[in-house]
C-alpha cells in the first residue's frame, strides 16, 4: 500500500511520482503563474488508486497517470455560463 501526501503549489513534488506526472504538475503551475492566479494557500493532494498516482489541486484540477503509455492527463474544471442549450436542473423545473 502506498500512502498519499499533500504539498503546496510551487513546492517539491514527491519523488515517487512518475516523471511525466511531475512534469504535468509543473505545467499546471506555470499556467497558473501566467494567468496571475493567487495560489498561496493551494495544495496538491496525491492519492494512489490501484497503484497509480492521482494528483488533485485544490481548484479541482486532476492529473491521472497511464502507465501503459507512460502519459499524464490533465483535467481542469470548467466554469461556464449556462446558455439556452443547457438542460434545466431537475429541482428548477416546476
FILUMMAR-765346 format. One record per residue: x, y, z of N, C-alpha, C in turn; residue number from 0; residue in one letter. Coordinates in nm, 4 decimals, decimal comma. Layout:
<pts>
<pt n_c1="X" n_c2="Y" n_c3="Z" ca_c1="X" ca_c2="Y" ca_c3="Z" c_c1="X" c_c2="Y" c_c3="Z" pos="NUM" code="A"/>
...
</pts>
This chain:
<pts>
<pt n_c1="0,0846" n_c2="-0,1182" n_c3="0,0000" ca_c1="0,0000" ca_c2="0,0000" ca_c3="0,0000" c_c1="0,0886" c_c2="0,1238" c_c3="0,0000" pos="0" code="X"/>
<pt n_c1="0,0518" n_c2="0,2222" n_c3="-0,0825" ca_c1="0,1244" ca_c2="0,3483" ca_c3="-0,0879" c_c1="0,0395" c_c2="0,4560" c_c3="-0,0232" pos="1" code="X"/>
<pt n_c1="0,1039" n_c2="0,5396" n_c3="0,0550" ca_c1="0,0337" ca_c2="0,6487" ca_c3="0,1212" c_c1="0,0409" c_c2="0,7750" c_c3="0,0376" pos="2" code="X"/>
<pt n_c1="-0,0654" n_c2="0,8521" n_c3="0,0393" ca_c1="-0,0689" ca_c2="0,9785" ca_c3="-0,0304" c_c1="-0,0037" c_c2="1,0870" c_c3="0,0526" pos="3" code="X"/>
<pt n_c1="-0,0026" n_c2="1,2053" n_c3="-0,0030" ca_c1="0,0571" ca_c2="1,3198" ca_c3="0,0650" c_c1="0,0005" c_c2="1,4481" c_c3="0,0079" pos="4" code="X"/>
<pt n_c1="0,0319" n_c2="1,5582" n_c3="0,0723" ca_c1="-0,0065" ca_c2="1,6913" ca_c3="0,0230" c_c1="0,1172" c_c2="1,7779" c_c3="0,0203" pos="5" code="X"/>
<pt n_c1="0,1223" n_c2="1,8712" n_c3="-0,0754" ca_c1="0,2318" ca_c2="1,9663" ca_c3="-0,0806" c_c1="0,1817" c_c2="2,0958" c_c3="-0,1445" pos="6" code="X"/>
<pt n_c1="0,2464" n_c2="2,2090" n_c3="-0,1130" ca_c1="0,1983" ca_c2="2,3377" ca_c3="-0,1633" c_c1="0,2316" c_c2="2,3583" c_c3="-0,3108" pos="7" code="X"/>
<pt n_c1="0,1501" n_c2="2,4383" n_c3="-0,3762" ca_c1="0,1797" ca_c2="2,4788" ca_c3="-0,5138" c_c1="0,3155" c_c2="2,5481" c_c3="-0,5123" pos="8" code="X"/>
<pt n_c1="0,4025" n_c2="2,5085" n_c3="-0,6039" ca_c1="0,5378" ca_c2="2,5637" ca_c3="-0,6096" c_c1="0,6379" c_c2="2,4856" c_c3="-0,5269" pos="9" code="X"/>
<pt n_c1="0,5884" n_c2="2,3929" n_c3="-0,4443" ca_c1="0,6761" ca_c2="2,3096" ca_c3="-0,3625" c_c1="0,7275" c_c2="2,1914" c_c3="-0,4426" pos="10" code="X"/>
<pt n_c1="0,8133" n_c2="2,1130" n_c3="-0,3801" ca_c1="0,8685" ca_c2="1,9948" ca_c3="-0,4459" c_c1="0,7656" c_c2="1,8819" c_c3="-0,4468" pos="11" code="X"/>
<pt n_c1="0,7406" n_c2="1,8300" n_c3="-0,5659" ca_c1="0,6510" ca_c2="1,7151" ca_c3="-0,5792" c_c1="0,7208" c_c2="1,5918" c_c3="-0,5221" pos="12" code="X"/>
<pt n_c1="0,6451" n_c2="1,4943" n_c3="-0,4741" ca_c1="0,7052" ca_c2="1,3728" ca_c3="-0,4186" c_c1="0,7921" c_c2="1,3004" c_c3="-0,5224" pos="13" code="X"/>
<pt n_c1="0,9021" n_c2="1,2445" n_c3="-0,4760" ca_c1="0,9920" ca_c2="1,1694" ca_c3="-0,5636" c_c1="0,9267" c_c2="1,0444" c_c3="-0,6210" pos="14" code="X"/>
<pt n_c1="0,8198" n_c2="0,9975" n_c3="-0,5579" ca_c1="0,7530" ca_c2="0,8752" ca_c3="-0,6027" c_c1="0,6698" c_c2="0,8958" c_c3="-0,7294" pos="15" code="X"/>
<pt n_c1="0,6484" n_c2="1,0212" n_c3="-0,7710" ca_c1="0,5690" ca_c2="1,0467" ca_c3="-0,8913" c_c1="0,6478" c_c2="1,0092" c_c3="-1,0158" pos="16" code="X"/>
<pt n_c1="0,5822" n_c2="0,9467" n_c3="-1,1138" ca_c1="0,6480" ca_c2="0,9259" ca_c3="-1,2426" c_c1="0,6881" c_c2="1,0614" c_c3="-1,3017" pos="17" code="X"/>
<pt n_c1="0,7957" n_c2="1,0623" n_c3="-1,3773" ca_c1="0,8483" ca_c2="1,1869" ca_c3="-1,4330" c_c1="0,7435" c_c2="1,2644" c_c3="-1,5121" pos="18" code="X"/>
<pt n_c1="0,6627" n_c2="1,1952" n_c3="-1,5913" ca_c1="0,5625" ca_c2="1,2618" ca_c3="-1,6737" c_c1="0,4549" c_c2="1,3285" c_c3="-1,5882" pos="19" code="X"/>
<pt n_c1="0,4232" n_c2="1,2717" n_c3="-1,4727" ca_c1="0,3242" ca_c2="1,3322" ca_c3="-1,3830" c_c1="0,3834" c_c2="1,4562" c_c3="-1,3167" pos="20" code="X"/>
<pt n_c1="0,5083" n_c2="1,4480" n_c3="-1,2733" ca_c1="0,5751" ca_c2="1,5649" ca_c3="-1,2152" c_c1="0,5825" c_c2="1,6782" c_c3="-1,3177" pos="21" code="X"/>
<pt n_c1="0,6075" n_c2="1,6433" n_c3="-1,4436" ca_c1="0,6100" ca_c2="1,7443" ca_c3="-1,5499" c_c1="0,4714" c_c2="1,8071" c_c3="-1,5680" pos="22" code="X"/>
<pt n_c1="0,3658" n_c2="1,7273" n_c3="-1,5594" ca_c1="0,2287" ca_c2="1,7803" ca_c3="-1,5712" c_c1="0,1989" c_c2="1,8767" c_c3="-1,4570" pos="23" code="X"/>
<pt n_c1="0,2435" n_c2="1,8444" n_c3="-1,3350" ca_c1="0,2254" ca_c2="1,9343" ca_c3="-1,2209" c_c1="0,2935" c_c2="2,0682" c_c3="-1,2496" pos="24" code="X"/>
<pt n_c1="0,4162" n_c2="2,0628" n_c3="-1,2981" ca_c1="0,4906" ca_c2="2,1849" ca_c3="-1,3311" c_c1="0,4184" c_c2="2,2649" c_c3="-1,4395" pos="25" code="X"/>
<pt n_c1="0,3636" n_c2="2,1966" n_c3="-1,5382" ca_c1="0,2910" ca_c2="2,2632" ca_c3="-1,6468" c_c1="0,1701" c_c2="2,3385" c_c3="-1,5934" pos="26" code="X"/>
<pt n_c1="0,0935" n_c2="2,2754" n_c3="-1,5057" ca_c1="-0,0237" ca_c2="2,3410" ca_c3="-1,4456" c_c1="0,0200" c_c2="2,4626" c_c3="-1,3648" pos="27" code="X"/>
<pt n_c1="0,1255" n_c2="2,4480" n_c3="-1,2858" ca_c1="0,1727" ca_c2="2,5590" ca_c3="-1,2031" c_c1="0,2210" c_c2="2,6759" c_c3="-1,2890" pos="28" code="X"/>
<pt n_c1="0,2894" n_c2="2,6466" n_c3="-1,3998" ca_c1="0,3343" ca_c2="2,7531" ca_c3="-1,4901" c_c1="0,2159" c_c2="2,8267" c_c3="-1,5520" pos="29" code="X"/>
<pt n_c1="0,1107" n_c2="2,7538" n_c3="-1,5854" ca_c1="-0,0095" ca_c2="2,8169" ca_c3="-1,6405" c_c1="-0,0750" c_c2="2,9084" c_c3="-1,5377" pos="30" code="X"/>
<pt n_c1="-0,0805" n_c2="2,8645" n_c3="-1,4133" ca_c1="-0,1397" ca_c2="2,9465" ca_c3="-1,3077" c_c1="-0,0592" c_c2="3,0751" c_c3="-1,2870" pos="31" code="X"/>
<pt n_c1="0,0729" n_c2="3,0646" n_c3="-1,2945" ca_c1="0,1583" ca_c2="3,1833" ca_c3="-1,2828" c_c1="0,1315" c_c2="3,2779" c_c3="-1,3992" pos="32" code="X"/>
<pt n_c1="0,1229" n_c2="3,2234" n_c3="-1,5209" ca_c1="0,0980" ca_c2="3,3057" ca_c3="-1,6400" c_c1="-0,0360" c_c2="3,3778" c_c3="-1,6328" pos="33" code="X"/>
<pt n_c1="-0,1343" n_c2="3,3135" n_c3="-1,5685" ca_c1="-0,2675" ca_c2="3,3733" ca_c3="-1,5546" c_c1="-0,2795" c_c2="3,4613" c_c3="-1,4305" pos="34" code="X"/>
<pt n_c1="-0,1699" n_c2="3,4712" n_c3="-1,3545" ca_c1="-0,1648" ca_c2="3,5528" ca_c3="-1,2324" c_c1="-0,2720" c_c2="3,5101" c_c3="-1,1313" pos="35" code="X"/>
<pt n_c1="-0,2861" n_c2="3,3794" n_c3="-1,1133" ca_c1="-0,3826" ca_c2="3,3238" ca_c3="-1,0190" c_c1="-0,3181" c_c2="3,3195" c_c3="-0,8795" pos="36" code="X"/>
<pt n_c1="-0,3912" n_c2="3,3629" n_c3="-0,7797" ca_c1="-0,3437" ca_c2="3,3610" ca_c3="-0,6411" c_c1="-0,3538" c_c2="3,2185" c_c3="-0,5873" pos="37" code="X"/>
<pt n_c1="-0,2399" n_c2="3,1560" n_c3="-0,5612" ca_c1="-0,2381" ca_c2="3,0157" ca_c3="-0,5195" c_c1="-0,1619" c_c2="2,9934" c_c3="-0,3889" pos="38" code="X"/>
<pt n_c1="-0,1390" n_c2="3,0974" n_c3="-0,3124" ca_c1="-0,0548" ca_c2="3,0823" ca_c3="-0,1931" c_c1="-0,1103" c_c2="2,9816" c_c3="-0,0932" pos="39" code="X"/>
<pt n_c1="-0,2393" n_c2="2,9629" n_c3="-0,0885" ca_c1="-0,2965" ca_c2="2,8672" ca_c3="0,0076" c_c1="-0,3332" c_c2="2,7336" c_c3="-0,0580" pos="40" code="X"/>
<pt n_c1="-0,3099" n_c2="2,7204" n_c3="-0,1886" ca_c1="-0,3481" ca_c2="2,5986" ca_c3="-0,2601" c_c1="-0,2473" c_c2="2,4872" c_c3="-0,2366" pos="41" code="X"/>
<pt n_c1="-0,2980" n_c2="2,3634" n_c3="-0,2376" ca_c1="-0,2139" ca_c2="2,2464" ca_c3="-0,2187" c_c1="-0,2522" c_c2="2,1381" c_c3="-0,3206" pos="42" code="X"/>
<pt n_c1="-0,1539" n_c2="2,0567" n_c3="-0,3504" ca_c1="-0,1745" ca_c2="1,9364" ca_c3="-0,4295" c_c1="-0,2016" c_c2="1,8206" c_c3="-0,3344" pos="43" code="X"/>
<pt n_c1="-0,2867" n_c2="1,7275" n_c3="-0,3755" ca_c1="-0,3129" ca_c2="1,6065" ca_c3="-0,2984" c_c1="-0,2816" c_c2="1,4864" c_c3="-0,3866" pos="44" code="X"/>
<pt n_c1="-0,1933" n_c2="1,4002" n_c3="-0,3379" ca_c1="-0,1584" ca_c2="1,2774" ca_c3="-0,4094" c_c1="-0,2267" c_c2="1,1596" c_c3="-0,3418" pos="45" code="X"/>
<pt n_c1="-0,3012" n_c2="1,0834" n_c3="-0,4208" ca_c1="-0,3584" ca_c2="0,9571" ca_c3="-0,3729" c_c1="-0,3158" c_c2="0,8487" c_c3="-0,4716" pos="46" code="X"/>
<pt n_c1="-0,3181" n_c2="0,7273" n_c3="-0,4250" ca_c1="-0,2827" ca_c2="0,6136" ca_c3="-0,5094" c_c1="-0,4059" c_c2="0,5265" c_c3="-0,5261" pos="47" code="X"/>
<pt n_c1="-0,4483" n_c2="0,5071" n_c3="-0,6517" ca_c1="-0,5619" ca_c2="0,4212" ca_c3="-0,6828" c_c1="-0,5120" c_c2="0,3066" c_c3="-0,7695" pos="48" code="X"/>
<pt n_c1="-0,5233" n_c2="0,1859" n_c3="-0,7171" ca_c1="-0,4757" ca_c2="0,0664" ca_c3="-0,7873" c_c1="-0,3302" c_c2="0,0814" c_c3="-0,8302" pos="49" code="X"/>
<pt n_c1="-0,2501" n_c2="0,1416" n_c3="-0,7421" ca_c1="-0,1072" ca_c2="0,1569" ca_c3="-0,7676" c_c1="-0,0704" c_c2="0,2704" c_c3="-0,8607" pos="50" code="X"/>
<pt n_c1="-0,1679" n_c2="0,3479" n_c3="-0,9030" ca_c1="-0,1424" ca_c2="0,4596" ca_c3="-0,9948" c_c1="-0,1646" c_c2="0,5914" c_c3="-0,9220" pos="51" code="X"/>
<pt n_c1="-0,0767" n_c2="0,6885" n_c3="-0,9444" ca_c1="-0,0934" ca_c2="0,8177" ca_c3="-0,8778" c_c1="-0,2068" c_c2="0,8991" c_c3="-0,9407" pos="52" code="X"/>
<pt n_c1="-0,2835" n_c2="0,9634" n_c3="-0,8547" ca_c1="-0,3837" ca_c2="1,0614" ca_c3="-0,8966" c_c1="-0,3529" c_c2="1,1868" c_c3="-0,8157" pos="53" code="X"/>
<pt n_c1="-0,3290" n_c2="1,2964" n_c3="-0,8853" ca_c1="-0,2909" ca_c2="1,4212" ca_c3="-0,8203" c_c1="-0,4016" c_c2="1,5219" c_c3="-0,8430" pos="54" code="X"/>
<pt n_c1="-0,4490" n_c2="1,5840" n_c3="-0,7339" ca_c1="-0,5575" ca_c2="1,6814" ca_c3="-0,7454" c_c1="-0,5174" c_c2="1,8117" c_c3="-0,6781" pos="55" code="X"/>
<pt n_c1="-0,5436" n_c2="1,9222" n_c3="-0,7480" ca_c1="-0,5188" ca_c2="2,0556" ca_c3="-0,6955" c_c1="-0,6459" c_c2="2,1061" c_c3="-0,6287" pos="56" code="X"/>
<pt n_c1="-0,6311" n_c2="2,1975" n_c3="-0,5346" ca_c1="-0,7463" ca_c2="2,2486" ca_c3="-0,4606" c_c1="-0,8542" c_c2="2,3095" c_c3="-0,5500" pos="57" code="X"/>
<pt n_c1="-0,8193" n_c2="2,3544" n_c3="-0,6711" ca_c1="-0,9207" ca_c2="2,4125" ca_c3="-0,7603" c_c1="-0,9977" c_c2="2,3068" c_c3="-0,8382" pos="58" code="X"/>
<pt n_c1="-0,9624" n_c2="2,1784" n_c3="-0,8198" ca_c1="-1,0323" ca_c2="2,0707" ca_c3="-0,8892" c_c1="-0,9568" c_c2="2,0131" c_c3="-1,0070" pos="59" code="X"/>
<pt n_c1="-0,8429" n_c2="2,0714" n_c3="-1,0431" ca_c1="-0,7600" ca_c2="2,0152" ca_c3="-1,1497" c_c1="-0,7123" c_c2="1,8770" c_c3="-1,1067" pos="60" code="X"/>
<pt n_c1="-0,7223" n_c2="1,7795" n_c3="-1,1976" ca_c1="-0,6816" ca_c2="1,6422" ca_c3="-1,1669" c_c1="-0,5822" c_c2="1,5951" c_c3="-1,2721" pos="61" code="X"/>
<pt n_c1="-0,4763" n_c2="1,5278" n_c3="-1,2266" ca_c1="-0,3774" ca_c2="1,4680" ca_c3="-1,3158" c_c1="-0,3786" c_c2="1,3176" c_c3="-1,2902" pos="62" code="X"/>
<pt n_c1="-0,4021" n_c2="1,2400" n_c3="-1,3973" ca_c1="-0,4050" ca_c2="1,0937" ca_c3="-1,3869" c_c1="-0,2928" c_c2="1,0350" c_c3="-1,4731" pos="63" code="X"/>
<pt n_c1="-0,2374" n_c2="0,9254" n_c3="-1,4244" ca_c1="-0,1249" ca_c2="0,8598" ca_c3="-1,4912" c_c1="-0,1700" c_c2="0,7352" c_c3="-1,5645" pos="64" code="X"/>
<pt n_c1="-0,1223" n_c2="0,7168" n_c3="-1,6874" ca_c1="-0,1471" ca_c2="0,5963" ca_c3="-1,7660" c_c1="-0,0127" c_c2="0,5248" c_c3="-1,7812" pos="65" code="X"/>
<pt n_c1="0,0112" n_c2="0,4181" n_c3="-1,7042" ca_c1="0,1415" ca_c2="0,3519" ca_c3="-1,7100" c_c1="0,1679" c_c2="0,2791" c_c3="-1,8418" pos="66" code="X"/>
<pt n_c1="0,0618" n_c2="0,2376" n_c3="-1,9112" ca_c1="0,0795" ca_c2="0,1688" ca_c3="-2,0388" c_c1="0,1451" c_c2="0,2601" c_c3="-2,1413" pos="67" code="X"/>
<pt n_c1="0,1023" n_c2="0,3854" n_c3="-2,1429" ca_c1="0,1557" ca_c2="0,4829" ca_c3="-2,2375" c_c1="0,2594" c_c2="0,5744" c_c3="-2,1745" pos="68" code="X"/>
<pt n_c1="0,2823" n_c2="0,5592" n_c3="-2,0438" ca_c1="0,3677" ca_c2="0,6499" ca_c3="-1,9670" c_c1="0,3276" c_c2="0,7952" c_c3="-1,9980" pos="69" code="X"/>
<pt n_c1="0,1983" n_c2="0,8221" n_c3="-1,9783" ca_c1="0,1446" ca_c2="0,9553" ca_c3="-2,0071" c_c1="0,0631" c_c2="1,0060" c_c3="-1,8890" pos="70" code="X"/>
<pt n_c1="0,0464" n_c2="1,1364" n_c3="-1,8858" ca_c1="-0,0351" ca_c2="1,2006" ca_c3="-1,7826" c_c1="-0,1434" c_c2="1,2818" c_c3="-1,8510" pos="71" code="X"/>
<pt n_c1="-0,2639" n_c2="1,2748" n_c3="-1,7970" ca_c1="-0,3764" ca_c2="1,3512" ca_c3="-1,8497" c_c1="-0,4177" c_c2="1,4541" c_c3="-1,7464" pos="72" code="X"/>
<pt n_c1="-0,4237" n_c2="1,5795" n_c3="-1,7901" ca_c1="-0,4651" ca_c2="1,6902" ca_c3="-1,7038" c_c1="-0,6101" c_c2="1,7222" c_c3="-1,7349" pos="73" code="X"/>
<pt n_c1="-0,6941" n_c2="1,7209" n_c3="-1,6322" ca_c1="-0,8348" ca_c2="1,7581" ca_c3="-1,6470" c_c1="-0,8595" c_c2="1,8782" c_c3="-1,5577" pos="74" code="X"/>
<pt n_c1="-0,8988" n_c2="1,9889" n_c3="-1,6198" ca_c1="-0,9224" ca_c2="2,1110" ca_c3="-1,5438" c_c1="-1,0716" c_c2="2,1375" c_c3="-1,5320" pos="75" code="X"/>
<pt n_c1="-1,1132" n_c2="2,1934" n_c3="-1,4178" ca_c1="-1,2553" ca_c2="2,2255" ca_c3="-1,4012" c_c1="-1,2954" c_c2="2,3347" c_c3="-1,5008" pos="76" code="X"/>
<pt n_c1="-1,4193" n_c2="2,3274" n_c3="-1,5460" ca_c1="-1,4683" ca_c2="2,4251" ca_c3="-1,6429" c_c1="-1,5798" c_c2="2,5060" c_c3="-1,5793" pos="77" code="X"/>
<pt n_c1="-1,5613" n_c2="2,6359" n_c3="-1,5777" ca_c1="-1,6678" ca_c2="2,7260" ca_c3="-1,5339" c_c1="-1,7279" c_c2="2,7875" c_c3="-1,6592" pos="78" code="X"/>
<pt n_c1="-1,8579" n_c2="2,7770" n_c3="-1,6728" ca_c1="-1,9220" ca_c2="2,8398" ca_c3="-1,7875" c_c1="-2,0583" c_c2="2,8932" c_c3="-1,7466" pos="79" code="X"/>
<pt n_c1="-2,0994" n_c2="2,9899" n_c3="-1,8217" ca_c1="-2,2322" ca_c2="3,0473" ca_c3="-1,8017" c_c1="-2,3340" c_c2="2,9595" c_c3="-1,8733" pos="80" code="X"/>
<pt n_c1="-2,4462" n_c2="2,9291" n_c3="-1,8096" ca_c1="-2,5480" ca_c2="2,8490" ca_c3="-1,8773" c_c1="-2,6021" c_c2="2,9231" c_c3="-2,0002" pos="81" code="X"/>
<pt n_c1="-2,6344" n_c2="2,8471" n_c3="-2,1025" ca_c1="-2,6954" ca_c2="2,9074" ca_c3="-2,2202" c_c1="-2,8258" c_c2="2,8344" c_c3="-2,2521" pos="82" code="X"/>
<pt n_c1="-2,8891" n_c2="2,8714" n_c3="-2,3647" ca_c1="-3,0210" ca_c2="2,8154" ca_c3="-2,3947" c_c1="-3,0177" c_c2="2,6659" c_c3="-2,4253" pos="83" code="X"/>
<pt n_c1="-2,8973" n_c2="2,6088" n_c3="-2,4492" ca_c1="-2,8864" ca_c2="2,4678" ca_c3="-2,4813" c_c1="-2,8657" c_c2="2,3806" c_c3="-2,3571" pos="84" code="X"/>
<pt n_c1="-2,8390" n_c2="2,4411" n_c3="-2,2436" ca_c1="-2,8242" ca_c2="2,3659" ca_c3="-2,1201" c_c1="-2,9605" c_c2="2,3183" c_c3="-2,0717" pos="85" code="X"/>
<pt n_c1="-2,9639" n_c2="2,1956" n_c3="-2,0252" ca_c1="-3,0883" ca_c2="2,1446" ca_c3="-1,9701" c_c1="-3,1064" c_c2="2,1989" c_c3="-1,8292" pos="86" code="X"/>
<pt n_c1="-3,2294" n_c2="2,2335" n_c3="-1,7920" ca_c1="-3,2522" ca_c2="2,2835" ca_c3="-1,6567" c_c1="-3,2302" c_c2="2,1741" c_c3="-1,5537" pos="87" code="X"/>
<pt n_c1="-3,1884" n_c2="2,2136" n_c3="-1,4374" ca_c1="-3,1737" ca_c2="2,1190" ca_c3="-1,3274" c_c1="-3,3121" c_c2="2,0683" c_c3="-1,2881" pos="88" code="X"/>
<pt n_c1="-3,3187" n_c2="1,9460" n_c3="-1,2453" ca_c1="-3,4486" ca_c2="1,8871" ca_c3="-1,2101" c_c1="-3,5201" c_c2="1,9652" c_c3="-1,1018" pos="89" code="X"/>
<pt n_c1="-3,4451" n_c2="2,0139" n_c3="-1,0035" ca_c1="-3,5107" ca_c2="2,0851" ca_c3="-0,8937" c_c1="-3,5560" c_c2="2,2236" c_c3="-0,9365" pos="90" code="X"/>
<pt n_c1="-3,5094" n_c2="2,2708" n_c3="-1,0543" ca_c1="-3,5544" ca_c2="2,4014" ca_c3="-1,1044" c_c1="-3,6847" c_c2="2,3897" c_c3="-1,1824" pos="91" code="X"/>
<pt n_c1="-3,7165" n_c2="2,2680" n_c3="-1,2278" ca_c1="-3,8382" ca_c2="2,2501" ca_c3="-1,3083" c_c1="-3,9614" c_c2="2,2506" c_c3="-1,2180" pos="92" code="X"/>
<pt n_c1="-4,0626" n_c2="2,3217" n_c3="-1,2580" ca_c1="-4,1863" ca_c2="2,3244" ca_c3="-1,1802" c_c1="-4,3044" c_c2="2,3437" c_c3="-1,2690" pos="93" code="X"/>
</pts>
